[in-house]
C-alpha cells in the first residue's frame, strides 16, 4: 500500500474494533509490512548516515527456553519463560520485563540468568520503570503502582485506586504515570527519605490532560517516555504522539494519524527515546517499530508480521539503553529483540 493512503472503510472498522480491546486484547490481524531485514541489518526507509542492526534475540518461548534453560539451571523444561510479555526496562545491563499473561516480572541478566517475581505478587503488571535506586511497576487490574526490590518483590505502593494505570517513566525525583482509564498523566514528586532503605516518599503534585482531541488532551493514552525536559505520550485512540513540557504539562508538538501505512499509528504500544534523540515507536497492528526524529519526522521502520528473527507479532514495550541498544518486546512471539542504531561506514575515496 502507498504510504499516506488512509484505511478504507472496512479496514477502519476492523481497526477500531480491535482497538476497543485496548490492554488485554490480543487478536492479531496486522497487515504485512513493506520493510525487510537483510541478515543482521534491518533495512527500510533509511535514517541518513545511520543503520539499524539486530544485535540479539532473547527467546522466551517454549522452543527457545529448551535450548538455554539447561545451561542456566541444569533443568530440561519446555515450558515458556514468557506467557505474554509486555513492558520492558533496562537496569544496568539487566532487562526487567513485565508479563501480564503470567502475572509476574522477570529479570534477565547479561549472562542470560533469569529471576522471577514471587508467585501472586501481581495481577496484571503492564509497565516497569527503573528509578535509581527504586523500580516501579504499574499493575493495571489492581489499580496500583508498586515499588519492587532487587528480588522483584513488591515493597510498597506509590499509588492505589487508579483506573487502569499503564505507562510509567521516572527520574530519581519524579514519576509520571499514565492513568489510561481517566485519560491523563499523573505526576509524583519525591519528598524526604524514610527508613533504613532510604525509601523516598512521593506525593501527587500535578495531573496533565483530560479526555479530548485538542493538544494536551488524550483519548486512552497508554505509553510514555522521557526526553530532555519533555514527555512523549502515546495518545493511543487519538492515533498520535504528543510531546509535553515535563514541568508544566504544556503541549509542545504532536504527530501521527490513523492508517495502515508505515509511519502511521493505528495501535501504539511502546515508545522510547534513544541517546541520539530518535524516537522508537512500536505498533501492534502494523507489527512494526518506527523511528522518528525529535521533530516527529518519520525516518524508517523495522519488521513485518513474522516469527522470524527479523519480524514481530504484537510488538509492545520498548526501552533504550544509554549505550544505544534498544530492547523491543515481541509479545506474541514471546521474546525480546535487541537492536542498535549505528553509523553507516563512510564511503571510501574514489567510490
C-alpha beads as a LAMMPS data file, in Angstrom:
LAMMPS data file: protein, C-alpha beads

351 atoms
350 bonds

1 atom types
1 bond types

-500.0 500.0 xlo xhi
-500.0 500.0 ylo yhi
-500.0 500.0 zlo zhi

Masses

1 110.0

Atoms # bond

1 1 1 0.000 0.000 0.000
2 1 1 1.273 3.510 -0.791
3 1 1 2.405 5.396 2.374
4 1 1 -0.036 8.116 3.335
5 1 1 -3.099 6.446 1.830
6 1 1 -5.761 6.161 4.564
7 1 1 -7.509 2.978 5.571
8 1 1 -10.566 2.071 3.583
9 1 1 -13.888 1.774 5.437
10 1 1 -13.679 -1.957 6.100
11 1 1 -10.147 -1.772 7.436
12 1 1 -11.018 1.238 9.565
13 1 1 -13.953 -0.652 11.087
14 1 1 -11.743 -3.634 11.904
15 1 1 -9.067 -1.401 13.409
16 1 1 -11.481 0.373 15.720
17 1 1 -12.990 -2.912 16.847
18 1 1 -9.578 -4.270 17.795
19 1 1 -8.548 -1.026 19.462
20 1 1 -11.587 -1.155 21.743
21 1 1 -9.916 -4.108 23.463
22 1 1 -7.011 -1.861 24.289
23 1 1 -4.977 -3.504 27.010
24 1 1 -5.897 -7.156 27.226
25 1 1 -6.999 -7.798 23.656
26 1 1 -4.534 -9.885 21.749
27 1 1 -6.320 -10.671 18.492
28 1 1 -3.745 -10.098 15.804
29 1 1 -4.575 -9.156 12.259
30 1 1 -1.711 -6.829 11.301
31 1 1 -1.100 -6.286 7.622
32 1 1 2.307 -7.317 6.250
33 1 1 4.898 -4.559 6.389
34 1 1 6.876 -3.359 3.419
35 1 1 10.212 -3.206 5.242
36 1 1 12.611 -6.145 5.177
37 1 1 15.607 -7.322 7.186
38 1 1 18.696 -8.432 5.305
39 1 1 20.825 -10.618 7.549
40 1 1 21.581 -8.739 10.761
41 1 1 20.958 -5.332 9.232
42 1 1 17.399 -4.039 9.355
43 1 1 16.526 -2.045 6.287
44 1 1 13.592 0.121 5.333
45 1 1 13.375 3.834 4.837
46 1 1 16.868 4.762 5.984
47 1 1 17.972 7.267 8.590
48 1 1 20.551 9.468 6.891
49 1 1 24.021 8.332 7.975
50 1 1 22.622 5.585 10.212
51 1 1 21.601 1.962 10.030
52 1 1 19.842 -0.373 12.451
53 1 1 21.238 -3.779 13.350
54 1 1 19.534 -6.645 15.138
55 1 1 22.055 -7.433 17.855
56 1 1 20.400 -10.196 19.876
57 1 1 17.180 -12.163 20.323
58 1 1 16.185 -13.461 23.766
59 1 1 13.733 -16.252 23.056
60 1 1 11.343 -16.854 25.947
61 1 1 9.080 -19.268 24.095
62 1 1 8.958 -22.975 24.902
63 1 1 11.282 -23.743 21.995
64 1 1 13.747 -21.037 22.949
65 1 1 13.752 -21.898 26.627
66 1 1 14.501 -25.536 25.932
67 1 1 17.749 -24.505 24.296
68 1 1 19.198 -22.471 27.132
69 1 1 17.407 -23.422 30.341
70 1 1 19.678 -26.442 30.863
71 1 1 22.745 -24.203 30.798
72 1 1 21.221 -21.744 33.241
73 1 1 19.626 -24.165 35.724
74 1 1 20.554 -27.672 34.649
75 1 1 16.867 -28.412 34.057
76 1 1 15.229 -29.783 30.933
77 1 1 11.927 -27.937 30.862
78 1 1 9.998 -26.947 27.787
79 1 1 7.509 -24.540 29.411
80 1 1 7.761 -20.915 28.273
81 1 1 9.643 -18.262 30.151
82 1 1 7.012 -15.773 28.946
83 1 1 3.249 -16.014 28.662
84 1 1 2.506 -12.587 27.175
85 1 1 5.407 -10.201 27.881
86 1 1 4.541 -6.532 27.611
87 1 1 6.708 -3.869 29.301
88 1 1 10.487 -3.630 29.452
89 1 1 13.167 -1.524 31.122
90 1 1 16.946 -1.623 31.438
91 1 1 18.549 -1.776 34.873
92 1 1 22.209 -1.507 34.022
93 1 1 22.724 -4.406 31.626
94 1 1 19.823 -6.381 33.084
95 1 1 16.430 -6.442 31.399
96 1 1 13.275 -6.211 33.509
97 1 1 10.183 -7.496 31.713
98 1 1 6.531 -7.441 32.787
99 1 1 4.332 -10.361 31.835
100 1 1 0.606 -9.745 32.386
101 1 1 -0.129 -13.133 30.831
102 1 1 1.565 -14.892 33.752
103 1 1 1.164 -12.114 36.323
104 1 1 4.867 -11.703 37.002
105 1 1 8.003 -9.657 36.430
106 1 1 11.149 -11.281 35.031
107 1 1 14.781 -10.196 35.296
108 1 1 17.248 -11.392 32.643
109 1 1 20.882 -10.521 33.284
110 1 1 23.561 -10.127 30.649
111 1 1 24.580 -13.786 31.022
112 1 1 21.051 -14.982 30.419
113 1 1 20.334 -15.887 34.029
114 1 1 16.678 -15.482 34.975
115 1 1 14.914 -14.392 38.156
116 1 1 11.125 -14.219 38.556
117 1 1 8.899 -12.304 40.948
118 1 1 7.198 -14.245 43.762
119 1 1 4.038 -16.151 42.864
120 1 1 0.926 -13.995 43.181
121 1 1 2.818 -10.725 43.635
122 1 1 0.997 -9.015 40.733
123 1 1 -2.356 -9.238 38.986
124 1 1 -1.588 -7.755 35.545
125 1 1 1.781 -5.954 35.567
126 1 1 1.850 -3.733 32.488
127 1 1 4.880 -1.445 32.524
128 1 1 8.069 -1.042 34.519
129 1 1 10.494 1.822 35.110
130 1 1 13.918 1.962 36.743
131 1 1 14.231 4.949 39.053
132 1 1 17.607 4.595 40.776
133 1 1 17.622 3.112 43.352
134 1 1 13.972 2.002 43.169
135 1 1 11.993 0.297 40.429
136 1 1 8.269 0.745 39.860
137 1 1 5.601 -1.437 38.229
138 1 1 2.103 -0.461 37.106
139 1 1 -0.456 -3.153 37.931
140 1 1 -3.463 -2.322 35.804
141 1 1 -6.046 -4.717 37.224
142 1 1 -5.326 -3.779 40.829
143 1 1 -5.128 -0.052 40.044
144 1 1 -1.763 0.214 41.782
145 1 1 1.751 1.435 41.149
146 1 1 4.174 -0.502 43.339
147 1 1 7.816 -0.314 44.338
148 1 1 9.784 -3.530 43.856
149 1 1 13.123 -4.561 45.322
150 1 1 16.066 -6.319 43.672
151 1 1 14.285 -9.645 44.134
152 1 1 11.267 -8.295 42.202
153 1 1 9.140 -8.364 45.338
154 1 1 6.615 -5.537 45.976
155 1 1 7.789 -3.460 48.939
156 1 1 5.368 -0.539 48.927
157 1 1 2.899 1.465 46.884
158 1 1 3.367 4.713 45.065
159 1 1 -0.355 4.905 44.273
160 1 1 -3.536 2.863 44.540
161 1 1 -7.169 3.240 43.497
162 1 1 -6.197 4.292 39.966
163 1 1 -8.223 3.457 36.861
164 1 1 -6.056 1.268 34.629
165 1 1 -2.548 2.620 35.214
166 1 1 -0.344 1.623 32.288
167 1 1 2.748 3.504 31.092
168 1 1 5.328 4.798 33.544
169 1 1 8.523 6.862 33.357
170 1 1 10.676 8.345 36.087
171 1 1 13.773 10.150 37.275
172 1 1 15.277 9.956 40.752
173 1 1 12.837 12.621 41.951
174 1 1 9.813 12.489 39.611
175 1 1 7.446 9.757 38.467
176 1 1 4.990 10.065 35.564
177 1 1 2.133 7.557 35.390
178 1 1 -0.368 7.148 32.556
179 1 1 -3.845 6.644 34.018
180 1 1 -5.469 5.262 30.909
181 1 1 -8.993 4.956 32.268
182 1 1 -9.096 8.658 33.168
183 1 1 -7.205 9.941 30.109
184 1 1 -4.469 11.758 31.999
185 1 1 -0.875 11.783 33.253
186 1 1 -0.184 11.780 36.999
187 1 1 2.963 13.491 38.287
188 1 1 4.524 12.449 41.600
189 1 1 7.444 14.217 43.267
190 1 1 9.797 12.722 45.847
191 1 1 9.843 14.067 49.368
192 1 1 12.167 13.241 52.273
193 1 1 13.511 9.695 52.526
194 1 1 12.466 7.461 55.409
195 1 1 13.580 4.195 56.983
196 1 1 16.671 2.024 56.692
197 1 1 16.360 1.625 52.937
198 1 1 16.049 5.388 52.441
199 1 1 12.823 4.761 50.564
200 1 1 11.517 8.074 49.189
201 1 1 8.045 9.299 49.960
202 1 1 6.163 10.657 46.970
203 1 1 3.188 12.955 46.639
204 1 1 0.913 13.661 43.718
205 1 1 1.766 17.199 42.593
206 1 1 0.102 17.581 39.191
207 1 1 -2.147 15.990 36.588
208 1 1 -1.822 16.643 32.879
209 1 1 -4.698 16.271 30.431
210 1 1 -8.296 15.149 30.185
211 1 1 -10.321 13.334 27.563
212 1 1 -10.462 15.084 24.206
213 1 1 -8.784 15.580 20.870
214 1 1 -7.186 19.002 21.310
215 1 1 -3.459 19.451 22.023
216 1 1 -2.785 18.402 25.595
217 1 1 -5.909 16.229 25.719
218 1 1 -5.928 12.431 25.454
219 1 1 -8.063 9.507 24.401
220 1 1 -6.910 6.363 26.208
221 1 1 -3.176 7.166 26.403
222 1 1 -1.087 4.099 27.234
223 1 1 2.663 4.713 26.965
224 1 1 5.103 7.407 27.991
225 1 1 8.807 8.205 27.629
226 1 1 11.086 10.905 28.996
227 1 1 13.179 13.147 26.780
228 1 1 15.266 16.171 27.693
229 1 1 12.789 18.352 29.577
230 1 1 9.825 16.751 27.868
231 1 1 7.378 13.857 27.956
232 1 1 6.431 11.811 24.899
233 1 1 2.963 10.272 25.287
234 1 1 1.357 7.623 23.085
235 1 1 -2.174 9.046 22.760
236 1 1 -3.452 5.718 21.551
237 1 1 -7.047 6.300 20.433
238 1 1 -6.190 9.703 19.030
239 1 1 -3.620 7.771 16.924
240 1 1 -0.843 10.233 17.667
241 1 1 2.140 11.020 19.841
242 1 1 2.157 14.182 21.907
243 1 1 5.195 15.929 23.336
244 1 1 4.567 17.794 26.592
245 1 1 6.690 20.076 28.721
246 1 1 7.702 17.837 31.638
247 1 1 7.320 20.597 34.228
248 1 1 4.137 22.379 33.196
249 1 1 2.462 19.750 31.019
250 1 1 2.009 22.224 28.174
251 1 1 1.639 20.612 24.725
252 1 1 4.662 21.269 22.523
253 1 1 4.164 19.080 19.474
254 1 1 2.000 16.288 18.090
255 1 1 2.213 13.979 15.109
256 1 1 0.652 10.773 13.807
257 1 1 -2.606 9.596 12.299
258 1 1 -4.806 6.544 11.837
259 1 1 -3.833 4.391 8.870
260 1 1 -2.119 1.172 7.874
261 1 1 0.913 2.586 6.056
262 1 1 4.383 2.631 7.643
263 1 1 4.764 5.583 9.989
264 1 1 1.065 5.747 10.852
265 1 1 -0.206 4.842 14.313
266 1 1 -3.246 2.556 14.450
267 1 1 -2.146 0.763 17.648
268 1 1 0.712 2.359 19.594
269 1 1 2.090 0.026 22.261
270 1 1 5.554 1.310 23.140
271 1 1 7.738 4.402 22.925
272 1 1 11.301 5.291 23.930
273 1 1 13.917 7.943 23.219
274 1 1 17.422 6.714 22.410
275 1 1 20.669 8.549 23.326
276 1 1 20.732 10.226 19.902
277 1 1 17.264 11.690 20.470
278 1 1 15.459 9.439 17.977
279 1 1 12.014 8.174 18.958
280 1 1 11.304 4.454 18.586
281 1 1 7.600 3.561 18.474
282 1 1 6.100 0.073 18.365
283 1 1 2.750 -0.549 16.702
284 1 1 0.940 -3.824 17.333
285 1 1 -1.440 -3.545 14.366
286 1 1 1.317 -2.877 11.829
287 1 1 3.736 -5.318 13.529
288 1 1 6.424 -2.705 13.082
289 1 1 8.802 -0.476 15.001
290 1 1 9.165 3.006 13.520
291 1 1 11.858 5.620 14.052
292 1 1 11.191 9.365 14.145
293 1 1 13.382 12.409 14.506
294 1 1 12.857 14.638 17.565
295 1 1 10.603 16.890 15.479
296 1 1 8.352 13.944 14.570
297 1 1 9.668 13.312 11.053
298 1 1 9.172 9.668 10.068
299 1 1 12.577 8.191 9.232
300 1 1 12.317 4.429 8.851
301 1 1 10.569 1.298 10.065
302 1 1 11.594 -2.220 11.038
303 1 1 9.841 -5.547 10.791
304 1 1 6.816 -7.302 9.416
305 1 1 4.298 -9.839 10.709
306 1 1 6.570 -12.849 11.198
307 1 1 8.036 -15.273 13.722
308 1 1 11.464 -14.946 12.093
309 1 1 14.112 -13.010 13.977
310 1 1 13.508 -10.019 11.754
311 1 1 9.735 -9.884 12.325
312 1 1 7.193 -9.120 15.034
313 1 1 3.905 -10.394 16.343
314 1 1 2.323 -7.723 18.550
315 1 1 5.398 -5.626 19.427
316 1 1 4.767 -3.882 22.740
317 1 1 7.120 -2.315 25.293
318 1 1 10.327 -0.727 24.113
319 1 1 13.295 0.669 26.066
320 1 1 16.576 2.381 25.163
321 1 1 19.858 1.720 26.967
322 1 1 22.340 4.610 27.444
323 1 1 24.828 2.785 25.202
324 1 1 22.384 2.812 22.268
325 1 1 20.810 -0.636 22.495
326 1 1 17.028 -0.714 22.154
327 1 1 15.008 -3.641 23.542
328 1 1 11.646 -4.439 21.928
329 1 1 9.123 -6.828 23.467
330 1 1 7.853 -9.094 20.690
331 1 1 4.848 -10.125 22.736
332 1 1 3.105 -12.920 20.862
333 1 1 6.414 -14.382 19.713
334 1 1 7.345 -14.462 23.433
335 1 1 10.751 -12.891 23.078
336 1 1 12.841 -9.736 23.357
337 1 1 14.653 -8.374 20.307
338 1 1 17.570 -6.014 20.839
339 1 1 18.561 -3.506 18.166
340 1 1 21.231 -0.884 17.831
341 1 1 21.345 2.283 15.741
342 1 1 24.877 2.549 14.378
343 1 1 26.625 4.940 11.993
344 1 1 26.918 3.782 8.427
345 1 1 30.524 3.431 7.242
346 1 1 31.855 6.389 5.295
347 1 1 32.302 5.733 1.580
348 1 1 35.861 5.047 0.527
349 1 1 37.626 7.622 -1.527
350 1 1 37.065 7.130 -5.201
351 1 1 33.923 5.011 -4.689

Bonds

1 1 1 2
2 1 2 3
3 1 3 4
4 1 4 5
5 1 5 6
6 1 6 7
7 1 7 8
8 1 8 9
9 1 9 10
10 1 10 11
11 1 11 12
12 1 12 13
13 1 13 14
14 1 14 15
15 1 15 16
16 1 16 17
17 1 17 18
18 1 18 19
19 1 19 20
20 1 20 21
21 1 21 22
22 1 22 23
23 1 23 24
24 1 24 25
25 1 25 26
26 1 26 27
27 1 27 28
28 1 28 29
29 1 29 30
30 1 30 31
31 1 31 32
32 1 32 33
33 1 33 34
34 1 34 35
35 1 35 36
36 1 36 37
37 1 37 38
38 1 38 39
39 1 39 40
40 1 40 41
41 1 41 42
42 1 42 43
43 1 43 44
44 1 44 45
45 1 45 46
46 1 46 47
47 1 47 48
48 1 48 49
49 1 49 50
50 1 50 51
51 1 51 52
52 1 52 53
53 1 53 54
54 1 54 55
55 1 55 56
56 1 56 57
57 1 57 58
58 1 58 59
59 1 59 60
60 1 60 61
61 1 61 62
62 1 62 63
63 1 63 64
64 1 64 65
65 1 65 66
66 1 66 67
67 1 67 68
68 1 68 69
69 1 69 70
70 1 70 71
71 1 71 72
72 1 72 73
73 1 73 74
74 1 74 75
75 1 75 76
76 1 76 77
77 1 77 78
78 1 78 79
79 1 79 80
80 1 80 81
81 1 81 82
82 1 82 83
83 1 83 84
84 1 84 85
85 1 85 86
86 1 86 87
87 1 87 88
88 1 88 89
89 1 89 90
90 1 90 91
91 1 91 92
92 1 92 93
93 1 93 94
94 1 94 95
95 1 95 96
96 1 96 97
97 1 97 98
98 1 98 99
99 1 99 100
100 1 100 101
101 1 101 102
102 1 102 103
103 1 103 104
104 1 104 105
105 1 105 106
106 1 106 107
107 1 107 108
108 1 108 109
109 1 109 110
110 1 110 111
111 1 111 112
112 1 112 113
113 1 113 114
114 1 114 115
115 1 115 116
116 1 116 117
117 1 117 118
118 1 118 119
119 1 119 120
120 1 120 121
121 1 121 122
122 1 122 123
123 1 123 124
124 1 124 125
125 1 125 126
126 1 126 127
127 1 127 128
128 1 128 129
129 1 129 130
130 1 130 131
131 1 131 132
132 1 132 133
133 1 133 134
134 1 134 135
135 1 135 136
136 1 136 137
137 1 137 138
138 1 138 139
139 1 139 140
140 1 140 141
141 1 141 142
142 1 142 143
143 1 143 144
144 1 144 145
145 1 145 146
146 1 146 147
147 1 147 148
148 1 148 149
149 1 149 150
150 1 150 151
151 1 151 152
152 1 152 153
153 1 153 154
154 1 154 155
155 1 155 156
156 1 156 157
157 1 157 158
158 1 158 159
159 1 159 160
160 1 160 161
161 1 161 162
162 1 162 163
163 1 163 164
164 1 164 165
165 1 165 166
166 1 166 167
167 1 167 168
168 1 168 169
169 1 169 170
170 1 170 171
171 1 171 172
172 1 172 173
173 1 173 174
174 1 174 175
175 1 175 176
176 1 176 177
177 1 177 178
178 1 178 179
179 1 179 180
180 1 180 181
181 1 181 182
182 1 182 183
183 1 183 184
184 1 184 185
185 1 185 186
186 1 186 187
187 1 187 188
188 1 188 189
189 1 189 190
190 1 190 191
191 1 191 192
192 1 192 193
193 1 193 194
194 1 194 195
195 1 195 196
196 1 196 197
197 1 197 198
198 1 198 199
199 1 199 200
200 1 200 201
201 1 201 202
202 1 202 203
203 1 203 204
204 1 204 205
205 1 205 206
206 1 206 207
207 1 207 208
208 1 208 209
209 1 209 210
210 1 210 211
211 1 211 212
212 1 212 213
213 1 213 214
214 1 214 215
215 1 215 216
216 1 216 217
217 1 217 218
218 1 218 219
219 1 219 220
220 1 220 221
221 1 221 222
222 1 222 223
223 1 223 224
224 1 224 225
225 1 225 226
226 1 226 227
227 1 227 228
228 1 228 229
229 1 229 230
230 1 230 231
231 1 231 232
232 1 232 233
233 1 233 234
234 1 234 235
235 1 235 236
236 1 236 237
237 1 237 238
238 1 238 239
239 1 239 240
240 1 240 241
241 1 241 242
242 1 242 243
243 1 243 244
244 1 244 245
245 1 245 246
246 1 246 247
247 1 247 248
248 1 248 249
249 1 249 250
250 1 250 251
251 1 251 252
252 1 252 253
253 1 253 254
254 1 254 255
255 1 255 256
256 1 256 257
257 1 257 258
258 1 258 259
259 1 259 260
260 1 260 261
261 1 261 262
262 1 262 263
263 1 263 264
264 1 264 265
265 1 265 266
266 1 266 267
267 1 267 268
268 1 268 269
269 1 269 270
270 1 270 271
271 1 271 272
272 1 272 273
273 1 273 274
274 1 274 275
275 1 275 276
276 1 276 277
277 1 277 278
278 1 278 279
279 1 279 280
280 1 280 281
281 1 281 282
282 1 282 283
283 1 283 284
284 1 284 285
285 1 285 286
286 1 286 287
287 1 287 288
288 1 288 289
289 1 289 290
290 1 290 291
291 1 291 292
292 1 292 293
293 1 293 294
294 1 294 295
295 1 295 296
296 1 296 297
297 1 297 298
298 1 298 299
299 1 299 300
300 1 300 301
301 1 301 302
302 1 302 303
303 1 303 304
304 1 304 305
305 1 305 306
306 1 306 307
307 1 307 308
308 1 308 309
309 1 309 310
310 1 310 311
311 1 311 312
312 1 312 313
313 1 313 314
314 1 314 315
315 1 315 316
316 1 316 317
317 1 317 318
318 1 318 319
319 1 319 320
320 1 320 321
321 1 321 322
322 1 322 323
323 1 323 324
324 1 324 325
325 1 325 326
326 1 326 327
327 1 327 328
328 1 328 329
329 1 329 330
330 1 330 331
331 1 331 332
332 1 332 333
333 1 333 334
334 1 334 335
335 1 335 336
336 1 336 337
337 1 337 338
338 1 338 339
339 1 339 340
340 1 340 341
341 1 341 342
342 1 342 343
343 1 343 344
344 1 344 345
345 1 345 346
346 1 346 347
347 1 347 348
348 1 348 349
349 1 349 350
350 1 350 351
